[in-house]
Amino acid sequence: MNRRQFLNYSAAFAAMTAFSRYSIAAERYYTQPEAGVPEVDIAGARFPEHFLFGTATASYQVEGAWKADGKGESIWDHFAHTQGKIKGGDTGDTACDTYHRYKEDVAIMKQLNQKSCRFSVAWTRIQPTGTGAVNQKGLDFYSRFVDEMLAAGIRPMCTVFHWDLPQALEDQGGWPNRDVYNKFADYSAILAKSLGDRVETWAIFNEPFIFTSLGYGTGVHAPGKKDINLFLKAAHTVNLAQGEAFRAMKAASPRAKVGTAFSMSPGAPATDSAADKAAAERYHAINNIFFLDTALKGKYPDPFEGNQRPFETMGLRPDDEKIMRAPLDWIGINYYNRHIVADAGQGGEPLTHLTEYMPTVGPITYNGWEVWPRGLYDIVMRISKEYNRPIIEITENGCAYSDAPLPDDANKVPDARRIEFYKGHLAELARAIKDGADVRGYHAWSLLDNFEWAEGYSQRFGMTYVDFRDLKRTVKDSGHWYGRVAASGKLEV
Ligand code: NOJ
């Protein structure tokens, strides 16, 4: 891009900043940190007739069988096999062995009256090195899995990419390498073409902000790179990939309903100062909509402070707006917690110059996250209002607690705190629906205890307990409770 084009871009982004600052949406939707835990209306919560209650999982976290039937190595195989990267030296080599036990897992979903199953496909089962011929055996696995769900009356919601990039593509630079976006679009078209006769609802990406920032910025996740410029480049390739995959999938399967599952965390300004309010808007721009505005508006939101606008580093080219733009059919929200945001002057996060923290007003889960159901209402309402009432799916929401089977009753796992968590969040979701948000489904994270990335098996998010010694599944009390909710559409069950 020449200097003049770059300045034009900068002007456009500056104008958008002004707009978002002007709207100061945070004031209207967010709760201030000093407020106590708000009351939630559990008894009054109601869901629409065709609301889809479901659960979510992801390939690397549950499948195991890491080199079965021609599967190639992914960056998560590689990372987990590198000493010191995962707590306790855990790997996803076996995980929950869903690759072999998928029938048992679908049977649990059916038993719990589930109507939607969000799962993801491992790219390396379909194209072991990320390009070239299809590995039919890998494809057949997902085909069998999908058939099993359909036979159980469960909608398959397929995530194309939940973080397990082929290592062969990483060896060529990974997501920071712009060439990857076309390869990803080819892969997504293969999926849409081969499963599109049975799968209608697709999420292109899972949490694009998380896998680009943790994988390339902080290095906590695979592939473990630590360079803000690599994060910026990766983010741009992913945005291009999202737009290109959207079109490729629609061409391969015209009835496909294509969205993405975005990580979203409402960020409330720490004080009423204009600087903190502006910082909260920057936080929203980078954390929540950096991969959404690009699709729906064809432009990046502006999270950057001062004169530091890294679009040249990102490799933005003049026609990229057209490539990134894609009228997503639905917006997926993964919600876990809220944050409080303050302006950091010239310090804080690079480029955005803000600091943020998670408050501790609500109860705290096993992994230290605050339970804050109101945040789900806040973020759903904000997205609903600012994007003109789009179709929303809650693609993930859940909590880690380490409850285990009772010593004298191995079939019972009492996990009252998880039931409270879901009650609160579902009640707040019902309130958002009552207030006008068009939310079609909700996916608890997760059906099973599973491999929690860098934390290994130390954090249990499942509604089903998995004994990782023999892989026995035991539905927890929360799972049974959720099954009754799914059947009745009410929370006091
Ligand atoms: C979001 C991610 O999509 C999922 O893979 C992860 O396990 C959960 N958050 C819990 O951290």
Boltz pocket constraint, residues with backbone or C-beta under 6 A from the ligand:
constraints:
  - pocket:
      binder: B
      contacts: [[A, 58], [A, 61], [A, 206], [A, 207], [A, 334], [A, 396], [A, 445], [A, 451], [A, 452], [A, 453], [A, 461]]
      max_distance: 6.0
